[in-house]
């Protein structure tokens, strides 16, 4: 058997077509010899060989299907990688565009904030100026009211003094007229 293996130049690993053929021939010869001695044992060995061959064929088919499945999915993954890389590039471009847009909006936001701050400052100054003017006007009106009240008090006092003088004058006239009449 070793001579046949070396003559067939089979590999030392178990997965080798030449090696499998030599082992198959050897097993067939053993089955033939056992069948000559005992047909029932030979038949059982033949069935065992067929089951083993079917099992090996099934495993070989599964291995081929697995390899094909892996190849198909590897190809799909490779195609998917290209699509994902394109999508990633598009997303990076979108991010860059959004960052530019964000910078523009930030500039606009700062400009609006400074405009709002300036408007509020001007409105505050206008309110303060109006308040100061209103307070000055109020103070002037109060001073005017005080002057009017003082003038009114002076006029009232002058009127009272006039009334008193008139009363005193009438009283004197009456007292003179009463003193002359007797």
WOBEL-V892507 format. One record per pair of residues at least 6 apart in sequence whose C-alpha atoms are under 7 Angstrom apart, sorted by the first residue. I is the first residue (numbers start at 1). J is the second residue. Records with the same first field share a line. If there is no record, write none. Layout:
I->J / J
This chain:
5->19
8->18
10->16 / 18 / 19
31->42 / 45 / 46
32->42
34->41 / 42
35->41 / 42 / 43
